Amino acid sequence: MAAAALAAGVISSQAGVYSANIVGYANVAAQGGKNTLLACPFVIGQSNGLNEVFGESLPLYSEVLTYNGSGYSVALFDNSNGAGTPEWYQSDDSTPLTTIPTVPPGKGFFLVSQGNITNVFVGSVAVSVGTSNLMTLVSGKNNLVGSPIPYAGAVTNGNNSTGGPNLNGLPLYSELLFWNGGGYNVALFDNSNGAGTPNWYLGDDTTPYVDPSTGGNVPNITVGQGFFIVPQGAYTWDVGL
């Protein structure tokens, strides 16, 4: 399984991902009582509804926060009311949700788990080999996203190299925001300083960015990680397999 996944370019040993071509799973940890910024890297069920993505695996009263462009909608998990009763509620835990929120590949969301868990995302890759997922992002706005293909590594790894997030061609001064548990690490793109200089900086645009996981100057992502992209201009994110 691991060898087949490696050939397809969708393997990350750090995240525990094992995939045979377009079907696989990813183990993604979340700390209890903390906000964890995630993204589902697979197509699951009919709609990628929370009931399909998480099943019965979440601890009681865990919450999922989905971003609507200006704020968050809260879905609370409560399966303690017996068979045949709703399991997803508004945050008051008394009003059942009439529509289960969906978290399709490419959409980031916060999970507030009421206990330490390692969730297993199981499904199929969103695109076929030789095709791409195209995401048109809103200029100047916070776009809460995740890689729609279970890639990990430097954001500059392109579709035509080893397979990767392919966040290349971002407009000047675009930002990536990575949740660190209490705030955001900001990586600002500025390639205007000439050859041999870093392209990624902290939000002050003077201090070169240092990735906390690699020590390098290029931001890295992990499988199942959500993050914000703030493009300073028209941008379509092309993630191919």
Stockholm file with secondary structure:
# STOCKHOLM 1.0

chainA/1-241         MAAAALAAGVISSQAGVYSANIVGYANVAAQGGKNTLLACPFVIGQSNGLNEVFGESLPLYSEVLTYNGSGYSVALFDNSNGAGTPEWYQSDDSTPLTTIPTVPPGKGFFLVSQGNITNVFVGSVAVSVGTSNLMTLVSGKNNLVGSPIPYAGAVTNGNNSTGGPNLNGLPLYSELLFWNGGGYNVALFDNSNGAGTPNWYLGDDTTPYVDPSTGGNVPNITVGQGFFIVPQGAYTWDVGL
#=GR chainA/1-241 SS CHHHHHHHTCCCTTTTEEEETTEEEEEEEECTTSEEEEECCSBCTTTCBHHHHHTTCSCTTCEEEEECSSSEEEEEECCCSCTTSCCEECTTSSSBCSSCCBCCTTBEEEEECSSCEEEEEEEECSSCTTCEEEEEECTTSCEEEECSSCCCEETTCCTTTTCCCCCCSCCTTCEEEEECSSSEEEEEECCTTCTTSCSEECTTSSSBCCCTTTCSSSCEECTTBEEEEECSSCEEEEEEC
#=GC SS_cons         CHHHHHHHTCCCTTTTEEEETTEEEEEEEECTTSEEEEECCSBCTTTCBHHHHHTTCSCTTCEEEEECSSSEEEEEECCCSCTTSCCEECTTSSSBCSSCCBCCTTBEEEEECSSCEEEEEEEECSSCTTCEEEEEECTTSCEEEECSSCCCEETTCCTTTTCCCCCCSCCTTCEEEEECSSSEEEEEECCTTCTTSCSEECTTSSSBCCCTTTCSSSCEECTTBEEEEECSSCEEEEEEC
//
